[in-house]
Amino acid sequence: MKIITIVWLVLASLLVVLNHVGNYWLGYSESPTALAVTNRFFGLLAEIVLFLLFIIPALWTELTGKQRFWSYVGLLGFWPLVILTFYLVQALAKPAGDLIAQGLRDRVTRDVPLDDLRHFAKEVNDAGFLKEEDLVNPLDISPLTKQQKDLFAGLVAKYPFMHWLDDGQQLRGPSLLNCGHDEVVDFEWTVENRGHWGCSISIDGAKNEINPFPDAIILRASDDIYFYYRR
């Protein structure tokens, strides 16, 4: 029972850590699975399930009278340990937004050359998507003309990041943003109230110093391209 209790408590702490550091995985993979793993409700649910699983060996020790001390240690120490680990992670680890932005930057710069990102921004600008609309949401492209819809479909097929996080149902790839400026093109993901993370690219290759969100976390890939997470 001693070994079971120790392993069980270690797993409880690791679930808290996984729930947080999984944000890097979310930024890197942009997958529905990573989105679920980093959801705090999912993390709490996983902890509850783990706690309930321990009740079975705890009941066995109560009925047999053997090693009852360790079952009490586990049952009484579980939630204080989970709460303590949560606050330690919040205090010592990088914020979730930093991890998401870092993961996104690492994935995009690994899979897509920076020159391709620059070409992407030029294609979006030339297509005129953002001339009248500040946002092109892939869940609803009805405001676009027939020609623009075809061009948008071409971008999705051509650039891999345009279909990341797409589950074919409620989730789609990134939106295209103007942010009120004609000098840059942004693409970003928005999921419920988790924040918005994406990439900002200068259309003409000039240094990208446009940041309409002062509290955003910014990670540069070059003078004209940066990745961000805004709260």
MARLOMAR-601062 format. One line per 8 residues: number of its first residue (from 0); their letters; for each residue x, y, z of N, C-alpha, C. Coordinates in Angstrom, 2 decimals. Last residue first. Layout:
# residues N
NUM) a) X,Y,Z,X,Y,Z,X,Y,Z  ...;
***
This chain:
# residues 231
230) rryyfyid) -3.81,38.16,-24.31,-4.77,37.77,-23.29,-6.07,38.54,-23.45  -2.03,36.86,-27.05,-2.65,38.02,-26.41,-3.77,37.55,-25.48  0.95,35.84,-28.27,-0.20,35.37,-27.51,-0.78,36.59,-26.82  2.79,35.60,-31.37,2.27,36.29,-30.20,1.16,35.47,-29.50  5.61,36.03,-33.54,4.52,35.20,-33.03,4.06,35.78,-31.70  6.67,38.10,-36.29,6.70,37.68,-34.89,5.46,36.83,-34.57  8.58,39.42,-38.85,7.67,38.35,-38.47,7.80,38.09,-36.97  10.56,41.25,-39.46,9.24,41.46,-40.06,8.20,40.43,-39.65;
222) dsarliia) 12.85,40.43,-38.11,12.37,41.80,-37.93,10.93,41.97,-38.41  11.95,37.10,-36.91,12.77,38.02,-37.72,12.24,39.42,-37.48  10.62,35.99,-34.90,11.36,35.06,-35.75,12.30,35.85,-36.65  9.86,37.00,-31.56,10.23,37.32,-32.93,10.93,36.15,-33.61  7.15,36.89,-29.54,8.39,36.16,-29.81,8.74,36.37,-31.28  5.20,38.55,-27.15,5.74,38.55,-28.52,7.05,37.79,-28.58  2.18,38.80,-25.53,3.50,38.19,-25.45,4.01,38.04,-26.87  0.25,41.80,-25.12,0.57,40.56,-25.83,2.00,40.11,-25.55;
214) dpfpnien) -0.64,44.15,-24.13,-0.33,43.11,-23.15,0.06,41.79,-23.81  -1.20,45.79,-26.36,-0.03,46.09,-25.53,0.35,44.98,-24.55  -2.07,45.16,-29.41,-2.42,44.57,-28.12,-1.23,44.73,-27.16  -1.20,46.00,-31.84,-2.39,46.65,-31.31,-2.81,46.14,-29.93  1.77,46.51,-32.98,1.21,45.62,-31.97,0.00,46.30,-31.34  4.11,46.86,-35.38,2.70,47.09,-35.13,2.19,46.05,-34.14  6.58,46.50,-36.32,6.48,47.07,-34.97,5.04,47.38,-34.61  8.37,44.84,-38.44,7.00,44.78,-37.94,6.98,45.26,-36.49;
206) kagdisis) 10.30,46.26,-40.94,10.26,45.81,-39.56,8.85,45.92,-39.01  9.13,45.18,-44.22,9.68,46.17,-43.28,9.58,45.63,-41.85  7.87,43.51,-45.99,9.16,43.08,-45.45,9.80,44.07,-44.49  5.33,44.23,-46.69,6.42,44.70,-47.56,7.81,44.32,-47.04  3.75,43.05,-44.71,3.48,42.76,-46.12,4.67,43.11,-47.01  4.80,41.44,-41.77,4.79,42.66,-42.58,4.61,42.31,-44.05  2.85,39.34,-39.80,3.84,39.41,-40.87,3.70,40.74,-41.60  2.20,37.48,-36.89,2.03,38.76,-37.56,3.18,38.96,-38.54;
198) cgwhgrne) 0.41,34.71,-35.60,1.62,35.21,-36.24,1.30,36.50,-36.98  -1.09,33.68,-32.48,-0.89,33.61,-33.92,0.42,34.21,-34.36  -3.77,33.41,-30.16,-2.35,33.28,-30.47,-2.16,33.11,-31.96  -5.86,34.47,-27.65,-5.66,34.45,-29.09,-4.16,34.37,-29.36  -7.80,32.88,-25.04,-6.89,33.89,-25.57,-6.75,33.72,-27.06  -9.70,31.21,-24.11,-8.32,30.87,-23.80,-7.34,31.95,-24.25  -12.41,31.14,-24.39,-11.84,32.27,-23.66,-10.36,32.06,-23.34  -12.58,29.66,-27.54,-13.36,30.04,-26.37,-12.70,31.25,-25.69;
190) vtwefdvv) -9.86,30.19,-29.36,-10.62,29.06,-28.83,-11.27,29.47,-27.53  -8.39,31.32,-32.20,-9.19,31.76,-31.08,-10.04,30.59,-30.61  -5.37,31.86,-33.97,-6.38,30.92,-33.49,-7.08,31.52,-32.28  -4.42,33.96,-36.74,-4.45,33.59,-35.33,-5.59,32.63,-35.03  -2.39,35.91,-38.83,-3.29,34.75,-38.75,-3.24,34.24,-37.32  -2.10,39.20,-40.17,-2.01,38.28,-39.04,-2.86,37.04,-39.31  -0.26,41.42,-42.06,-1.29,40.38,-42.11,-1.05,39.46,-40.91  0.37,44.99,-42.24,0.64,43.62,-41.77,-0.55,42.71,-42.04;
182) edhgcnll) -0.43,47.44,-43.19,0.98,47.07,-43.36,1.27,45.62,-42.98  -2.89,48.35,-42.65,-2.70,47.79,-43.99,-1.28,47.29,-44.21  -4.76,47.82,-39.66,-3.55,48.32,-40.33,-3.43,47.63,-41.70  -6.79,46.63,-38.23,-6.87,48.07,-38.47,-5.66,48.65,-39.16  -6.50,43.91,-38.17,-6.18,44.65,-36.94,-6.13,46.16,-37.18  -6.80,41.90,-40.03,-6.21,43.15,-40.48,-5.75,43.98,-39.30  -6.48,38.32,-40.03,-6.82,39.58,-39.40,-6.12,40.75,-40.07  -7.86,35.12,-40.47,-6.99,36.16,-41.02,-7.44,37.49,-40.47;
174) spgrlqqg) -7.90,32.31,-38.21,-8.55,33.42,-38.90,-7.49,34.35,-39.47  -6.74,28.89,-38.55,-6.68,30.26,-38.05,-7.51,31.23,-38.88  -9.11,26.11,-38.84,-7.78,26.70,-38.80,-7.84,28.16,-38.41  -11.78,25.14,-36.60,-11.19,25.35,-37.91,-9.78,25.92,-37.72  -14.19,23.21,-34.83,-12.91,23.92,-34.88,-12.41,24.04,-36.30  -16.45,21.71,-35.15,-16.57,22.99,-34.45,-15.30,23.82,-34.52  -15.40,19.98,-37.64,-16.72,20.23,-37.07,-16.78,21.63,-36.43  -12.83,19.49,-38.40,-13.87,19.24,-39.38,-15.27,19.52,-38.88;
166) ddlwhmfp) -10.89,20.28,-36.74,-11.45,18.95,-36.47,-12.59,18.61,-37.42  -8.02,22.03,-37.02,-9.28,21.81,-37.73,-9.76,20.39,-37.45  -5.53,22.59,-36.13,-6.61,22.65,-35.15,-7.99,22.45,-35.79  -4.40,23.66,-39.33,-4.10,23.17,-37.99,-5.29,23.46,-37.07  -4.75,24.69,-41.82,-5.74,23.70,-41.38,-5.33,23.04,-40.06  -2.75,26.52,-42.17,-4.11,26.99,-42.39,-5.16,25.93,-42.06  -0.29,25.36,-42.00,-0.83,25.94,-40.78,-2.27,26.40,-40.93  0.28,24.56,-44.69,-0.18,23.58,-43.70,-0.79,24.19,-42.45;
158) ykavlgaf) -0.85,26.04,-47.59,-0.08,26.31,-46.37,-0.58,25.41,-45.24  -2.54,25.07,-49.63,-1.11,25.32,-49.89,-0.29,25.42,-48.62  -5.14,24.83,-48.77,-4.49,23.66,-49.36,-2.98,23.83,-49.45  -5.61,27.42,-47.90,-5.75,26.31,-46.95,-5.04,25.07,-47.47  -5.32,28.80,-50.31,-4.39,29.05,-49.20,-4.42,27.91,-48.19  -7.52,27.82,-51.73,-6.18,27.57,-52.22,-5.13,27.78,-51.14  -9.61,28.86,-50.26,-9.45,27.41,-50.28,-8.06,27.02,-50.78  -9.18,31.55,-50.97,-9.02,31.13,-49.58,-8.82,29.62,-49.49;
150) ldkqqktl) -9.81,31.48,-53.66,-8.45,31.83,-53.26,-8.17,31.39,-51.83  -12.52,30.84,-53.46,-11.62,29.92,-54.16,-10.17,30.19,-53.77  -13.39,33.13,-52.15,-13.56,31.83,-51.51,-12.65,30.79,-52.15  -12.86,35.05,-54.10,-12.09,35.06,-52.86,-12.22,33.74,-52.11  -14.77,34.35,-56.01,-13.35,34.29,-56.35,-12.49,34.24,-55.09  -17.12,34.86,-54.57,-16.84,33.50,-55.06,-15.36,33.34,-55.38  -16.33,36.99,-51.73,-16.86,36.73,-53.06,-16.51,35.31,-53.49  -17.12,36.66,-48.24,-16.18,36.69,-49.36,-16.90,36.46,-50.68;
142) psidlpnv) -19.01,36.24,-46.25,-18.82,37.61,-46.74,-17.90,37.70,-47.96  -18.80,33.41,-45.73,-19.87,33.90,-46.59,-19.68,35.35,-47.04  -17.13,32.03,-44.16,-16.50,32.83,-45.21,-17.54,33.38,-46.18  -16.93,30.91,-41.14,-17.95,31.61,-41.92,-17.28,32.52,-42.95  -14.74,29.68,-40.14,-16.04,29.07,-39.83,-17.17,29.71,-40.63  -12.61,31.33,-40.74,-12.81,30.14,-41.58,-14.11,29.39,-41.28  -13.04,34.75,-40.88,-13.20,33.60,-40.00,-13.45,32.36,-40.85  -11.31,37.49,-41.38,-11.86,36.40,-42.18,-11.86,35.16,-41.30;
134) ldeeklfg) -11.62,40.88,-40.46,-11.43,39.50,-40.04,-12.04,38.55,-41.06  -12.21,43.29,-41.44,-11.05,43.23,-40.57,-10.70,41.80,-40.18  -13.15,43.77,-44.83,-13.37,43.07,-43.58,-12.09,43.06,-42.76  -12.11,45.14,-46.98,-13.37,45.62,-46.41,-13.67,44.97,-45.05  -9.59,43.99,-47.23,-9.80,45.38,-47.65,-11.06,45.95,-47.01  -8.87,41.41,-46.76,-8.98,42.29,-45.61,-9.17,43.75,-46.01  -8.70,40.06,-49.23,-9.57,39.54,-48.17,-9.88,40.59,-47.11  -7.17,40.61,-51.46,-8.13,41.61,-51.02,-9.08,41.14,-49.94;
126) adnvekaf) -5.14,39.18,-52.53,-6.49,38.64,-52.71,-7.56,39.61,-52.25  -2.89,40.55,-51.69,-3.28,40.67,-53.10,-4.69,40.17,-53.35  -2.82,39.71,-48.99,-3.01,41.12,-49.33,-3.50,41.29,-50.76  -2.35,36.98,-49.32,-3.55,37.43,-48.60,-3.85,38.88,-48.95  0.13,37.10,-50.65,-1.04,36.49,-51.30,-2.34,36.94,-50.65  1.72,38.27,-48.68,1.52,38.96,-49.95,0.29,38.41,-50.68  1.67,36.29,-46.72,1.13,37.62,-46.42,0.84,38.39,-47.71  2.97,34.23,-48.17,1.60,34.05,-47.70,0.96,35.41,-47.43;
118) hrlddlpv) 5.51,35.27,-48.41,4.71,35.09,-49.62,3.24,34.91,-49.27  6.25,35.13,-45.75,6.19,36.44,-46.40,5.34,36.36,-47.68  6.22,32.37,-45.44,5.31,33.19,-44.65,5.16,34.58,-45.27  8.30,31.73,-47.13,6.95,31.27,-47.47,5.90,32.04,-46.67  10.43,32.80,-45.76,10.09,33.39,-47.06,8.70,32.95,-47.51  10.59,31.10,-43.60,10.11,32.46,-43.39,9.73,33.14,-44.70  9.30,27.78,-44.21,10.37,28.78,-44.32,9.80,30.19,-44.16  7.64,25.70,-42.00,7.40,26.70,-43.06,8.57,27.68,-43.09;
110) drtvrdrl) 8.38,23.98,-39.94,7.65,23.44,-41.09,7.57,24.40,-42.27  9.74,25.53,-38.05,10.28,24.22,-38.45,9.68,23.76,-39.77  8.19,27.72,-37.68,9.51,27.95,-38.27,10.20,26.63,-38.64  5.94,26.41,-36.53,5.82,27.10,-37.82,7.19,27.27,-38.47  7.04,25.35,-34.11,6.42,24.49,-35.12,6.39,25.16,-36.49  8.04,27.58,-32.74,8.93,26.45,-33.05,8.35,25.58,-34.16  5.72,29.18,-32.49,6.90,29.66,-33.23,7.79,28.51,-33.65  4.12,27.49,-30.90,3.70,27.87,-32.24,4.87,28.34,-33.08;
102) gqaildga) 5.64,27.35,-28.53,5.36,26.14,-29.29,4.96,26.45,-30.73  5.59,30.06,-27.78,6.87,29.40,-28.07,6.65,28.14,-28.89  2.84,30.46,-27.34,3.55,31.24,-28.36,4.86,30.58,-28.76  2.45,28.61,-25.22,1.71,28.48,-26.48,2.44,29.22,-27.60  4.16,29.66,-23.25,4.38,28.31,-23.77,3.67,28.10,-25.10  3.04,32.17,-22.76,4.42,32.06,-23.25,4.67,30.70,-23.90  0.52,31.40,-21.78,0.64,32.14,-23.02,2.03,32.08,-23.62  1.14,30.17,-19.31,0.59,29.36,-20.41,0.74,30.07,-21.75;
94) pkalaqvl) 4.31,31.27,-17.94,2.85,31.36,-18.11,2.40,30.57,-19.33  6.79,28.97,-16.70,6.40,30.02,-17.64,4.88,30.08,-17.74  6.77,28.17,-13.15,6.82,27.84,-14.58,6.47,29.05,-15.44  6.39,29.18,-10.55,7.74,28.86,-11.03,7.83,28.63,-12.53  3.70,29.71,-9.99,4.73,30.62,-9.51,6.07,30.42,-10.20  2.24,27.63,-11.08,1.90,29.00,-11.46,3.01,29.98,-11.10  3.45,25.52,-9.71,3.57,25.61,-11.17,3.28,27.02,-11.63  2.61,26.10,-7.11,4.03,26.07,-7.42,4.27,26.20,-8.92;
86) yftlivlp) -0.14,25.78,-7.39,0.39,27.11,-7.09,1.90,27.18,-7.34  -0.26,22.99,-7.97,-0.85,23.99,-8.87,-0.23,25.37,-8.64  0.85,21.85,-5.69,1.54,21.71,-6.98,1.04,22.75,-7.97  -1.16,22.52,-3.82,0.20,23.03,-3.65,0.97,22.96,-4.97  -3.31,21.03,-4.87,-3.40,22.50,-4.77,-2.01,23.12,-4.65  -2.30,18.42,-4.59,-2.71,18.92,-5.91,-2.73,20.45,-5.90  -1.94,18.29,-1.81,-0.78,18.16,-2.69,-1.10,18.70,-4.08  -4.60,18.56,-0.87,-3.58,19.56,-0.52,-2.36,19.50,-1.43;
78) wfgllgvy) -5.64,16.14,-2.09,-6.04,17.47,-2.58,-5.10,18.58,-2.11  -4.08,14.01,-0.69,-4.25,14.14,-2.14,-4.54,15.57,-2.56  -3.95,13.56,2.03,-2.93,14.39,1.41,-3.13,14.70,-0.06  -6.02,11.89,2.73,-5.97,13.20,3.35,-4.97,14.14,2.67  -5.50,9.61,1.15,-6.80,10.27,1.09,-6.76,11.69,1.65  -2.78,8.95,1.84,-3.20,9.23,0.47,-4.47,10.04,0.40  -2.92,8.56,4.60,-1.98,9.54,4.04,-2.41,9.94,2.64  -4.76,6.47,4.69,-5.13,7.77,5.25,-4.22,8.88,4.72;
70) swfrqkgt) -3.20,4.48,3.53,-4.44,4.88,2.85,-4.93,6.22,3.37  -1.21,4.28,5.43,-0.88,4.82,4.10,-2.12,5.18,3.30  -2.59,3.18,7.63,-1.92,4.48,7.74,-1.69,5.09,6.37  -3.33,0.62,7.00,-4.37,1.67,6.95,-3.75,3.06,6.99  -2.02,-1.84,6.75,-1.44,-0.63,6.17,-2.48,0.49,6.01  -4.94,-3.75,7.27,-3.51,-3.75,6.95,-3.11,-2.43,6.28  -7.62,-4.18,7.61,-6.88,-3.63,8.73,-5.38,-3.57,8.49  -9.36,-4.99,5.69,-8.37,-5.97,6.16,-7.60,-5.50,7.38;
62) letwlapi) -10.91,-2.71,5.28,-11.56,-3.99,5.58,-10.59,-5.01,6.17  -8.99,-0.80,4.75,-9.91,-0.59,5.86,-10.56,-1.91,6.27  -7.77,-1.78,2.49,-6.96,-1.67,3.71,-7.86,-1.49,4.93  -9.97,-1.56,0.75,-9.38,-2.87,1.02,-8.56,-2.83,2.30  -10.34,1.17,0.61,-11.38,0.35,1.23,-10.84,-1.03,1.59  -8.00,1.80,-0.80,-8.20,2.35,0.54,-9.27,1.56,1.29  -8.35,0.61,-3.31,-7.37,0.03,-2.39,-7.51,0.56,-0.97  -10.65,2.39,-3.98,-10.73,0.93,-4.00,-9.66,0.29,-3.10;
54) ifllflvi) -9.85,5.03,-3.95,-10.79,4.59,-2.91,-10.86,3.07,-2.83  -8.40,5.59,-6.16,-7.66,5.22,-4.95,-8.58,4.71,-3.85  -10.28,6.42,-8.00,-9.63,5.12,-8.19,-8.92,4.65,-6.93  -10.86,8.98,-7.11,-11.87,7.92,-6.94,-11.26,6.53,-7.10  -8.52,10.31,-7.92,-8.87,10.23,-6.50,-9.85,9.10,-6.25  -8.73,10.09,-10.69,-7.60,9.47,-10.01,-7.88,9.31,-8.51  -11.04,11.63,-11.09,-11.04,10.21,-11.45,-9.91,9.48,-10.74  -10.07,14.12,-10.25,-11.20,13.49,-9.55,-11.25,12.00,-9.83;
46) eallgffr) -8.08,14.59,-12.17,-7.71,14.45,-10.76,-8.83,13.77,-9.96  -9.66,14.80,-14.47,-8.67,13.73,-14.38,-8.25,13.50,-12.93  -11.07,17.13,-13.83,-11.80,15.87,-14.00,-10.85,14.68,-13.88  -9.00,18.99,-13.88,-9.71,18.74,-12.63,-10.45,17.41,-12.69  -8.33,18.84,-16.62,-7.34,18.52,-15.60,-7.99,18.20,-14.27  -10.70,19.71,-17.80,-10.22,18.36,-18.08,-9.22,17.93,-17.01  -10.62,22.32,-16.85,-11.73,21.44,-16.45,-11.35,19.98,-16.68  -8.39,23.31,-18.15,-8.34,23.13,-16.69,-9.49,22.26,-16.19;
38) ntvalatp) -6.97,21.97,-21.03,-8.18,22.55,-20.45,-8.20,22.28,-18.94  -4.91,20.58,-22.11,-4.58,21.84,-21.44,-5.80,22.53,-20.84  -6.19,18.43,-23.34,-5.23,18.17,-22.26,-4.94,19.44,-21.46  -7.66,19.69,-25.38,-8.35,19.02,-24.26,-7.42,18.83,-23.08  -5.61,20.59,-27.03,-6.56,21.56,-26.48,-7.29,20.97,-25.28  -4.48,18.21,-27.81,-3.70,19.11,-26.95,-4.61,20.15,-26.31  -6.62,17.31,-29.43,-6.18,16.53,-28.27,-5.41,17.40,-27.29  -6.79,19.20,-31.50,-7.88,19.11,-30.51,-7.49,18.33,-29.27;
30) sesyglwy) -3.63,20.90,-32.04,-4.51,19.74,-32.22,-5.62,19.75,-31.18  -1.22,22.38,-32.34,-2.52,22.94,-32.73,-3.51,21.81,-33.01  1.42,21.73,-31.69,0.63,20.78,-32.48,-0.64,21.38,-33.05  2.44,24.00,-30.35,3.24,23.28,-31.34,2.39,22.40,-32.25  0.48,24.86,-28.60,1.01,25.78,-29.59,1.75,25.07,-30.70  0.17,22.41,-27.18,-0.96,23.02,-27.89,-0.46,23.97,-28.96  2.71,22.09,-26.08,2.23,21.10,-27.05,1.06,21.67,-27.85  2.61,24.21,-24.30,3.62,24.22,-25.36,3.20,23.26,-26.48;
22) ngvhnlvv) 0.59,23.29,-22.64,0.33,24.47,-23.47,1.37,24.62,-24.58  1.53,21.28,-21.06,0.89,20.88,-22.31,0.55,22.06,-23.20  2.24,22.42,-18.73,3.28,22.40,-19.77,2.71,21.91,-21.10  -0.34,22.03,-17.40,0.25,23.35,-17.68,1.25,23.30,-18.83  -0.94,19.36,-17.28,-2.00,20.28,-17.68,-1.45,21.65,-18.05  1.45,18.38,-16.20,1.10,18.10,-17.60,0.05,19.06,-18.12  1.18,19.27,-13.55,2.28,19.76,-14.38,1.98,19.56,-15.85  -1.05,17.77,-12.78,-1.08,19.23,-12.70,-0.02,19.83,-13.61;
14) llsalvlw) -0.06,15.19,-13.13,-1.21,15.63,-13.92,-1.33,17.14,-13.92  1.94,15.07,-11.20,2.33,15.10,-12.61,1.17,15.54,-13.50  0.44,14.88,-8.83,1.25,16.07,-9.09,1.61,16.20,-10.56  -0.70,12.34,-9.23,-1.57,13.51,-9.01,-0.82,14.80,-9.29  1.57,10.74,-9.36,0.74,10.91,-10.55,-0.17,12.13,-10.42  2.34,10.90,-6.68,3.23,11.43,-7.72,2.44,11.67,-9.01  0.20,9.55,-5.50,0.40,10.97,-5.22,1.33,11.63,-6.23  0.66,6.96,-6.58,-0.61,7.65,-6.81,-0.47,9.16,-6.58;
6) vitiikm) 3.12,6.29,-5.52,2.96,6.39,-6.98,1.72,7.20,-7.31  2.40,6.25,-2.77,3.43,7.17,-3.27,3.29,7.39,-4.77  0.43,4.22,-2.71,0.12,5.58,-2.29,1.12,6.58,-2.85  1.88,1.96,-3.58,0.70,2.41,-4.33,0.38,3.87,-3.99  3.76,1.76,-1.53,4.20,2.04,-2.90,3.05,2.57,-3.73  2.02,1.18,0.65,2.93,2.32,0.69,3.34,2.73,-0.72  0.83,-1.21,0.00,0.00,0.00,0.00,0.87,1.26,0.00;
***
